[in-house]
């Protein structure tokens, strides 16, 4: 469906598991050439890489600790060298600390900022400088979160970085549009990945009434949207925050209402 992604050279950060791995798998099926970043889990990265390469996809892996700002420039240079340049960048790597603000040490704040916001800023700047004179400048895709718009207890550090990432992306889209570089954001809601699968299964009943679509998100949901945004079919879309949450934030904090059993019971005027 997205034949224009065939052969595209794409760097995906945080690609050893979860949403990053899902996006990598989807791009591999489209014939993209992938540079897959990971931090330290060699086993997970190898497990993910094997089926991708078996399908004939050209893919290399690069290890980097994004807490170390000095490592980012040489890391990006190696990513470019893998296939002689990059056409797209997917900033997915991130951490999700869960602590009340008064219990959050400054070191944790700085670590969260370094990985979730500083690294996308630095890597995106490298990408833009390299692509601003290209015939097909390409695109940056940031993976954010609904916590960048609305949040809850114990997510303050994470929410701050994702709110910053959303505004950064919009500023990038405005400033880089003259070069034809597009910048977009996917902001997933409650999405099942390996690290949270058990917890979300145990709290499914709690969440059920808050999810209008009646289910959690899946990695594939994010990957499908990523393919569209990275493809030429979204050529006039830039600077947008694409919320992907099954309607969670749309319904706000209203209690679930299940008292209308038939269509005739549903009021047609404002009864809020």
C-alpha positions as CSV (number, residue, x, y, z in Angstrom):
1,X,0.0,0.0,0.0
2,X,2.9,2.4,0.8
3,X,5.2,1.5,-2.1
4,X,6.9,4.9,-1.9
5,X,8.5,3.8,1.4
6,X,10.4,1.0,-0.4
7,X,14.1,1.7,-0.1
8,X,13.7,4.7,2.2
9,X,16.5,5.0,4.8
10,X,14.9,5.4,8.2
11,X,16.3,5.7,11.7
12,X,14.0,4.5,14.5
13,X,15.1,5.2,18.1
14,X,14.0,2.8,20.8
15,X,13.4,0.0,18.3
16,X,14.1,-3.0,20.4
17,X,10.6,-3.4,21.7
18,X,7.1,-1.9,22.1
19,X,6.0,0.9,19.7
20,X,9.4,1.3,18.1
21,X,9.6,-2.4,17.3
22,X,6.1,-2.3,15.9
23,X,6.9,0.6,13.6
24,X,10.1,-1.1,12.5
25,X,8.2,-4.3,11.6
26,X,5.6,-2.3,9.6
27,X,8.3,-0.4,7.7
28,X,10.2,-3.6,7.0
29,X,7.1,-5.0,5.3
30,X,7.1,-1.9,3.1
31,X,10.7,-2.5,2.0
32,X,12.3,0.3,3.9
33,X,16.0,0.2,5.0
34,X,16.2,0.5,8.7
35,X,18.7,1.8,11.3
36,X,17.4,0.5,14.6
37,X,18.6,2.2,17.8
38,X,18.5,0.5,21.2
39,X,20.0,1.3,24.6
40,X,21.3,-1.9,26.3
41,X,19.0,-4.9,25.7
42,X,21.1,-6.8,23.1
43,X,18.9,-9.9,23.4
44,X,15.6,-8.1,22.8
45,X,17.2,-6.2,19.8
46,X,18.5,-9.5,18.3
47,X,15.1,-11.2,18.8
48,X,13.4,-8.3,16.9
49,X,16.0,-8.1,14.2
50,X,16.0,-11.7,13.2
51,X,12.5,-11.9,11.6
52,X,13.0,-8.5,10.0
53,X,16.2,-9.7,8.2
54,X,14.6,-13.0,7.3
55,X,12.0,-11.1,5.2
56,X,14.9,-9.6,3.2
57,X,14.9,-6.2,4.9
58,X,18.2,-4.3,5.1
59,X,18.6,-3.4,8.7
60,X,21.4,-2.5,11.0
61,X,21.4,-1.9,14.8
62,X,23.2,0.9,16.7
63,X,23.6,1.0,20.5
64,X,23.6,4.4,22.2
65,X,22.8,5.8,25.7
66,X,20.8,8.9,25.1
67,X,21.5,10.1,28.7
68,X,25.0,11.0,27.4
69,X,24.6,14.1,25.2
70,X,28.2,13.8,23.8
71,X,27.2,10.4,22.3
72,X,24.4,11.7,20.2
73,X,26.4,13.3,17.4
74,X,28.7,10.3,16.7
75,X,25.6,8.1,17.0
76,X,23.8,10.1,14.3
77,X,26.8,10.1,12.0
78,X,27.0,6.3,12.2
79,X,23.3,6.1,11.4
80,X,23.8,8.2,8.3
81,X,26.8,6.1,7.2
82,X,24.8,2.8,7.4
83,X,23.1,3.5,4.1
84,X,24.8,6.7,2.9
85,X,22.3,9.1,4.5
86,X,18.8,9.1,6.0
87,X,15.5,9.9,4.5
88,X,13.4,9.9,7.7
89,X,13.7,10.0,11.4
90,X,11.4,8.4,14.0
91,X,12.1,9.7,17.5
92,X,10.5,7.0,19.7
93,X,12.9,6.3,22.5
94,X,11.7,7.4,25.9
95,X,11.4,6.5,29.6
96,X,8.3,6.7,31.8
97,X,9.2,7.5,35.4
98,X,6.2,7.3,37.7
99,X,6.8,9.4,40.8
100,X,5.1,12.2,42.6
101,X,6.9,15.5,41.9
102,X,8.0,16.1,45.5
103,X,9.6,12.6,45.5
104,X,11.4,13.1,42.2
105,X,15.1,13.8,42.5
106,X,16.6,16.3,40.2
107,X,18.7,13.6,38.7
108,X,15.6,11.8,37.5
109,X,14.2,15.0,36.0
110,X,17.4,15.5,34.1
111,X,17.5,11.9,32.9
112,X,13.9,12.1,31.7
113,X,14.6,15.4,29.9
114,X,17.8,14.0,28.3
115,X,16.2,10.9,26.8
116,X,12.6,12.2,26.1
117,X,13.3,15.7,24.9
118,X,17.0,16.6,24.5
119,X,17.8,13.6,22.3
120,X,14.9,14.3,19.8
121,X,15.9,17.9,19.6
122,X,19.6,17.1,18.9
123,X,18.9,14.3,16.4
124,X,16.2,16.3,14.6
125,X,18.6,19.2,14.2
126,X,21.2,16.9,12.6
127,X,18.5,15.5,10.3
128,X,17.3,18.9,9.2
129,X,20.8,20.2,8.5
130,X,21.6,17.1,6.4
131,X,18.2,17.1,4.5
132,X,17.5,20.8,3.9
133,X,19.1,20.8,0.4
134,X,17.8,17.4,-0.6
135,X,15.4,16.9,-3.6
136,X,13.2,14.9,-1.3
137,X,13.8,16.3,2.1
138,X,11.8,13.8,4.1
139,X,10.2,13.8,7.5
140,X,10.6,13.7,11.2
141,X,8.0,11.7,13.2
142,X,8.0,12.1,17.0
143,X,6.2,9.6,19.3
144,X,4.7,11.6,22.1
145,X,1.8,10.7,24.4
146,X,-1.6,11.9,25.5
147,X,0.2,13.0,28.7
148,X,1.6,15.9,26.6
149,X,-2.0,17.3,26.7
150,X,-3.7,15.8,29.8
151,X,-2.0,13.9,32.6
152,X,-2.5,12.4,36.0
153,X,-0.7,11.9,39.3
154,X,2.9,10.5,39.2
155,X,3.4,11.3,35.5
156,X,4.6,14.9,36.0
157,X,8.1,14.4,34.7
158,X,7.0,12.3,31.7
159,X,4.1,14.8,30.9
160,X,6.5,17.7,30.9
161,X,8.8,16.2,28.4
162,X,5.9,15.1,26.1
163,X,4.3,18.6,26.2
164,X,7.7,20.0,25.3
165,X,8.1,17.5,22.5
166,X,4.7,18.5,21.0
167,X,5.6,22.2,21.0
168,X,9.1,21.5,19.6
169,X,7.6,19.5,16.8
170,X,5.3,22.3,15.8
171,X,8.1,24.9,15.9
172,X,10.2,22.5,13.7
173,X,7.4,22.1,11.2
174,X,7.0,25.9,10.9
175,X,10.7,26.6,10.5
176,X,11.6,23.7,8.3
177,X,8.7,23.9,5.9
178,X,10.7,26.2,3.6
179,X,13.0,23.2,3.0
180,X,10.1,20.8,2.5
181,X,10.8,18.9,5.7
182,X,7.6,17.7,7.4
183,X,7.4,17.1,11.1
184,X,4.5,15.3,12.8
185,X,3.6,13.7,16.1
186,X,1.7,10.6,17.2
187,X,0.4,10.9,20.7
188,X,-0.8,7.4,21.8
189,X,-3.1,6.8,24.7
190,X,-3.2,3.5,26.7
191,X,-1.4,1.1,24.5
192,X,-0.4,-2.4,25.3
193,X,3.3,-3.2,25.1
194,X,5.4,-5.9,26.8
195,X,6.3,-3.8,29.8
196,X,2.7,-3.0,30.8
197,X,0.8,-5.9,29.4
198,X,0.3,-7.7,32.8
199,X,-0.7,-4.5,34.6
200,X,-3.2,-3.4,32.0
201,X,-4.8,-6.8,32.0
202,X,-5.3,-6.6,35.7
203,X,-6.9,-3.2,35.5
204,X,-9.0,-3.8,32.4
205,X,-12.3,-3.4,34.3
206,X,-11.1,-0.1,35.7
207,X,-10.3,1.3,32.3
208,X,-13.2,-0.1,30.4
209,X,-15.7,2.7,31.2
210,X,-13.2,5.3,30.2
211,X,-12.4,4.0,26.7
212,X,-15.2,4.8,24.2
213,X,-13.9,2.4,21.7
214,X,-14.0,-0.3,24.3
215,X,-10.4,-1.5,24.1
216,X,-6.8,-0.6,24.7
217,X,-4.6,0.5,21.9
218,X,-2.3,-1.9,20.1
219,X,1.2,-1.4,18.8
220,X,-0.2,-2.1,15.3
221,X,-2.6,0.9,15.7
222,X,0.4,3.2,16.1
223,X,2.4,1.6,13.3
224,X,-0.5,1.9,10.8
225,X,-0.7,5.7,11.5
226,X,3.1,6.0,11.3
227,X,3.2,4.4,7.8
228,X,0.6,6.9,6.6
229,X,2.4,9.9,8.0
230,X,5.8,8.8,6.7
231,X,4.3,8.1,3.2
232,X,3.7,10.6,0.4
233,X,0.0,10.2,1.0
234,X,0.3,12.7,3.9
235,X,2.3,15.1,1.8
236,X,0.4,18.2,3.1
237,X,0.3,17.2,6.7
238,X,2.9,18.8,9.0
239,X,3.0,20.3,12.5
240,X,0.1,18.2,13.7
241,X,-0.4,16.2,17.0
242,X,-2.2,13.1,16.0
243,X,-3.9,11.8,19.2
244,X,-4.5,8.0,19.0
245,X,-6.4,7.0,22.1
246,X,-9.7,5.3,21.3
247,X,-11.6,8.5,22.3
248,X,-10.2,8.6,25.9
249,X,-9.3,12.3,25.9
250,X,-12.3,13.3,23.9
251,X,-14.7,12.1,26.6
252,X,-12.8,14.0,29.3
253,X,-13.7,13.1,32.9
254,X,-17.4,12.6,32.5
255,X,-18.8,9.5,34.1
256,X,-19.8,6.7,31.7
257,X,-23.5,6.8,30.9
258,X,-25.1,3.5,30.0
259,X,-28.8,4.3,30.7
260,X,-29.9,4.6,27.1
261,X,-30.9,1.1,26.0
262,X,-32.4,1.9,22.6
263,X,-32.0,4.7,20.0
264,X,-35.4,6.1,21.1
265,X,-34.0,6.7,24.6
266,X,-31.2,9.0,23.3
267,X,-32.0,12.6,23.7
268,X,-31.5,14.8,20.6
269,X,-31.2,18.1,22.5
270,X,-28.5,19.3,25.0
271,X,-29.2,17.5,28.3
272,X,-25.7,17.7,29.8
